């Protein structure tokens, strides 16, 4: 996906706002964050986040990327956002639980019968290059595999808003490109996708960039 200009908070509805995802919107108006009351991580950030876009949050370490993800996960203005899924930078799973169990569970929680839930989990694992690890225990995974598993589980949750913190930090170039392409595909399926990243490949794969250095 080619990178467009930085996000425009005043523009018309984008092409993802169709009958498939009617009116999904996350609105940021004059958003900022400070720990001490006088030193701001960022301030006066305005943006409308919509489906069919991938938003890359960029900036140096300490600029507030993860903090902004937490704000997006919390009390901000939303329209038709039923569920939010947050994939953390440091993946956490159940050590002795199998890979496929981690992805099947969200589908079971949505009411799918077990055979259908497991079939969907298998499809999703294949999309993230984990099909051959389906029966492995979580504790047997590498860091990069665990990161991809948590992404798959986040997708399986059926979220309207997907927040991802450094998804390619532990991945090789080829696997990172696969993950970036998958995030783009998810946005086109109706998710609002926001990715905090230091990876220039992820930034370049995004449709929109929010650079927190511009808001300091």
MILUM-547982 format. One record per residue (C-alpha): residue number from 1; residue in three letters; x, y, z. Coordinates in steps of 0.25 Angstrom, whole numbers. Each point is the difference from the previous one (the first is absolute). Layout:
+-----+-----+-------+-------+-------+
|   n | res |     X |     Y |     Z |
+-----+-----+-------+-------+-------+
| NUM | ala |     X |     Y |     Z |
...
+-----+-----+-------+-------+-------+
***
This chain:
+-----+-----+-------+-------+-------+
|   n | res |     X |     Y |     Z |
+-----+-----+-------+-------+-------+
|   1 | unk |     0 |     0 |     0 |
|   2 | unk |     6 |    14 |    -4 |
|   3 | unk |     1 |    10 |    12 |
|   4 | unk |    -9 |    12 |    -1 |
|   5 | unk |     2 |    13 |     6 |
|   6 | unk |    -2 |     1 |    15 |
|   7 | unk |   -14 |    -2 |     5 |
|   8 | unk |   -10 |    11 |    -3 |
|   9 | unk |   -10 |     2 |    11 |
|  10 | unk |   -10 |     8 |    -8 |
|  11 | unk |    -1 |    -7 |   -13 |
|  12 | unk |   -13 |    -8 |    -5 |
|  13 | unk |    -3 |   -14 |     3 |
|  14 | unk |    10 |   -10 |    -6 |
|  15 | unk |    -3 |   -12 |    -9 |
|  16 | unk |    -1 |    -9 |    12 |
|  17 | unk |   -12 |     6 |     5 |
|  18 | unk |   -10 |    -8 |    -9 |
|  19 | unk |   -12 |    -9 |     3 |
|  20 | unk |    10 |   -11 |     6 |
|  21 | unk |     5 |     9 |    11 |
|  22 | unk |   -10 |    11 |     2 |
|  23 | unk |     5 |    13 |     6 |
|  24 | unk |    12 |    -6 |     9 |
|  25 | unk |     8 |    11 |     5 |
|  26 | unk |     9 |     4 |    11 |
|  27 | unk |     2 |    15 |     3 |
|  28 | unk |    12 |     7 |     6 |
|  29 | unk |    -2 |    14 |     3 |
|  30 | unk |    11 |     8 |     7 |
|  31 | unk |     5 |   -12 |     7 |
|  32 | unk |    13 |     1 |     8 |
|  33 | unk |     7 |    -7 |    12 |
|  34 | unk |     9 |     5 |    11 |
|  35 | unk |     6 |    -7 |    12 |
|  36 | unk |     4 |    12 |     8 |
|  37 | unk |   -10 |    11 |    -4 |
|  38 | unk |    11 |     8 |    -8 |
|  39 | unk |     7 |    -9 |    -9 |
|  40 | unk |    -8 |    -6 |   -11 |
|  41 | unk |     3 |   -13 |    -7 |
|  42 | unk |   -10 |     5 |   -11 |
|  43 | unk |   -11 |    10 |    -1 |
|  44 | unk |   -11 |     6 |    -9 |
|  45 | unk |    -1 |   -13 |    -9 |
|  46 | unk |   -12 |     0 |    -9 |
|  47 | unk |    -4 |   -12 |    -9 |
|  48 | unk |   -12 |    -8 |    -5 |
|  49 | unk |     4 |   -15 |    -1 |
|  50 | unk |    -8 |    -8 |    -9 |
|  51 | unk |    -1 |   -14 |    -7 |
|  52 | unk |     8 |    -3 |   -12 |
|  53 | unk |    12 |     7 |     5 |
|  54 | unk |    12 |    -4 |     8 |
|  55 | unk |     6 |    11 |     9 |
|  56 | unk |    14 |    -1 |     4 |
|  57 | unk |     4 |     7 |    13 |
|  58 | unk |    14 |     4 |    -1 |
|  59 | unk |    10 |     9 |     8 |
|  60 | unk |    13 |    -2 |     9 |
|  61 | unk |    -1 |    -9 |    12 |
|  62 | unk |    -7 |     7 |    11 |
|  63 | unk |    -8 |     9 |    -9 |
|  64 | unk |   -13 |    -7 |     5 |
|  65 | unk |    -4 |   -10 |   -11 |
|  66 | unk |    -4 |   -11 |    10 |
|  67 | unk |    -7 |    11 |     9 |
|  68 | unk |    -8 |     4 |   -12 |
|  69 | unk |    -4 |   -15 |    -2 |
|  70 | unk |    -5 |     0 |    14 |
|  71 | unk |    -8 |    13 |    -2 |
|  72 | unk |    -6 |    -6 |   -13 |
|  73 | unk |    -4 |   -13 |     8 |
|  74 | unk |    -7 |     9 |    11 |
|  75 | unk |   -10 |    11 |     1 |
|  76 | unk |     0 |     8 |   -13 |
|  77 | unk |   -11 |     3 |   -10 |
|  78 | unk |    -4 |   -13 |    -8 |
|  79 | unk |   -11 |    -3 |   -10 |
|  80 | unk |    -4 |   -14 |    -3 |
|  81 | unk |    12 |    -6 |     7 |
|  82 | unk |    -5 |   -12 |     8 |
|  83 | unk |    13 |    -7 |     3 |
|  84 | unk |    15 |     4 |     1 |
|  85 | unk |    12 |    -9 |     0 |
|  86 | unk |    14 |     4 |     5 |
|  87 | unk |    12 |    -9 |    -4 |
|  88 | unk |    11 |     4 |     9 |
|  89 | unk |    15 |     1 |    -4 |
|  90 | unk |     4 |   -11 |    10 |
|  91 | unk |    -9 |   -12 |    -3 |
|  92 | unk |    -6 |    -8 |    12 |
|  93 | unk |    -7 |   -13 |    -2 |
|  94 | unk |    -3 |   -13 |     8 |
|  95 | unk |    13 |    -8 |     1 |
|  96 | unk |    -6 |   -14 |    -2 |
|  97 | unk |   -12 |     4 |    -8 |
|  98 | unk |     1 |    -4 |   -15 |
|  99 | unk |     2 |    11 |   -11 |
| 100 | unk |   -14 |    -4 |    -6 |
| 101 | unk |    -7 |     1 |    13 |
| 102 | unk |     5 |    15 |     2 |
| 103 | unk |    -7 |     3 |   -13 |
| 104 | unk |   -12 |    -9 |     1 |
| 105 | unk |    -5 |     6 |    13 |
| 106 | unk |    -4 |    13 |    -5 |
| 107 | unk |    -9 |    -6 |   -10 |
| 108 | unk |    -6 |    -9 |    10 |
| 109 | unk |    -3 |    12 |     9 |
| 110 | unk |    -7 |     6 |   -12 |
| 111 | unk |    -9 |   -12 |     0 |
| 112 | unk |     5 |    -9 |   -12 |
| 113 | unk |    -1 |   -15 |     2 |
| 114 | unk |    14 |    -6 |     3 |
| 115 | unk |     2 |    -6 |   -14 |
| 116 | unk |    -3 |    13 |    -7 |
| 117 | unk |     9 |     8 |    10 |
| 118 | unk |    11 |   -10 |    -2 |
| 119 | unk |    -1 |     1 |   -15 |
| 120 | unk |     1 |    15 |     0 |
| 121 | unk |    11 |     0 |    10 |
| 122 | unk |     8 |    -9 |   -10 |
| 123 | unk |    -3 |     9 |   -11 |
| 124 | unk |     5 |    12 |     8 |
| 125 | unk |    13 |    -7 |     4 |
| 126 | unk |     3 |    -3 |   -14 |
| 127 | unk |    -1 |    15 |    -4 |
| 128 | unk |    10 |     3 |    11 |
| 129 | unk |     9 |   -11 |    -4 |
| 130 | unk |    -2 |    -9 |    12 |
| 131 | unk |    -8 |   -11 |    -6 |
| 132 | unk |    11 |   -10 |     3 |
| 133 | unk |     1 |     5 |    15 |
| 134 | unk |   -15 |    -3 |     3 |
| 135 | unk |     2 |   -11 |     9 |
| 136 | unk |    12 |     6 |     7 |
| 137 | unk |     0 |     5 |    14 |
| 138 | unk |     1 |    15 |     2 |
| 139 | unk |    13 |    -1 |     8 |
| 140 | unk |     6 |    -7 |   -12 |
| 141 | unk |    -1 |    12 |    -9 |
| 142 | unk |    11 |    10 |    -4 |
| 143 | unk |    -3 |    15 |     3 |
| 144 | unk |    -4 |     3 |   -14 |
| 145 | unk |    -9 |   -12 |    -1 |
| 146 | unk |    -7 |     4 |    14 |
| 147 | unk |    -1 |    14 |    -6 |
| 148 | unk |    -7 |    -5 |   -12 |
| 149 | unk |    -9 |    -9 |     8 |
| 150 | unk |    -5 |    12 |     9 |
| 151 | unk |    -3 |     7 |   -13 |
| 152 | unk |    -8 |   -12 |    -5 |
| 153 | unk |    -8 |     0 |    13 |
| 154 | unk |    -2 |    15 |     0 |
| 155 | unk |    -6 |    -2 |   -14 |
| 156 | unk |    -9 |   -12 |     4 |
| 157 | unk |    -6 |     9 |    11 |
| 158 | unk |    -8 |     7 |   -11 |
| 159 | unk |     4 |    13 |     4 |
| 160 | unk |    -5 |    13 |    -7 |
| 161 | unk |    13 |     7 |     5 |
| 162 | unk |    13 |    -7 |     0 |
| 163 | unk |    12 |     7 |     7 |
| 164 | unk |    14 |    -7 |    -2 |
| 165 | unk |    13 |     4 |     7 |
| 166 | unk |    12 |    -3 |    -8 |
| 167 | unk |    -5 |   -12 |    -7 |
| 168 | unk |    13 |    -2 |    -8 |
| 169 | unk |    11 |     3 |    10 |
| 170 | unk |     3 |   -15 |     1 |
| 171 | unk |    -2 |    -4 |   -14 |
| 172 | unk |     9 |    -3 |   -12 |
| 173 | unk |    -2 |     9 |   -12 |
| 174 | unk |    -8 |   -10 |    -8 |
| 175 | unk |   -10 |    -3 |    12 |
| 176 | unk |    -1 |    14 |     3 |
| 177 | unk |    -4 |     3 |   -14 |
| 178 | unk |   -11 |   -11 |     1 |
| 179 | unk |    -5 |     6 |    13 |
| 180 | unk |    -1 |    14 |    -5 |
| 181 | unk |    -8 |    -5 |   -12 |
| 182 | unk |    -9 |    -8 |     9 |
| 183 | unk |    -3 |    13 |     8 |
| 184 | unk |    -3 |     7 |   -13 |
| 185 | unk |   -10 |   -11 |    -4 |
| 186 | unk |    -7 |     1 |    14 |
| 187 | unk |    -2 |    15 |    -2 |
| 188 | unk |    -6 |    -3 |   -14 |
| 189 | unk |   -10 |   -10 |     7 |
| 190 | unk |    -5 |    11 |     9 |
| 191 | unk |     9 |     1 |    12 |
| 192 | unk |     7 |    13 |     5 |
| 193 | unk |    14 |    -3 |     1 |
| 194 | unk |    10 |     8 |     8 |
| 195 | unk |    15 |    -4 |     1 |
| 196 | unk |    10 |     6 |     9 |
| 197 | unk |    14 |    -3 |    -7 |
| 198 | unk |    14 |     3 |    -1 |
| 199 | unk |     1 |    -8 |   -13 |
| 200 | unk |     2 |     8 |   -13 |
| 201 | unk |    -6 |   -12 |    -8 |
| 202 | unk |   -13 |     0 |     9 |
| 203 | unk |    -1 |    16 |    -2 |
| 204 | unk |     2 |    -1 |   -15 |
| 205 | unk |   -11 |   -11 |     0 |
| 206 | unk |   -10 |     8 |     7 |
| 207 | unk |   -10 |     9 |    -7 |
| 208 | unk |     1 |    11 |    10 |
| 209 | unk |    11 |     5 |    10 |
| 210 | unk |    -2 |     7 |    13 |
| 211 | unk |    14 |     5 |     4 |
| 212 | unk |     0 |     4 |    15 |
| 213 | unk |    12 |     9 |    -2 |
| 214 | unk |   -10 |     9 |    -7 |
| 215 | unk |    -8 |     2 |    13 |
| 216 | unk |    11 |     3 |    10 |
+-----+-----+-------+-------+-------+
***
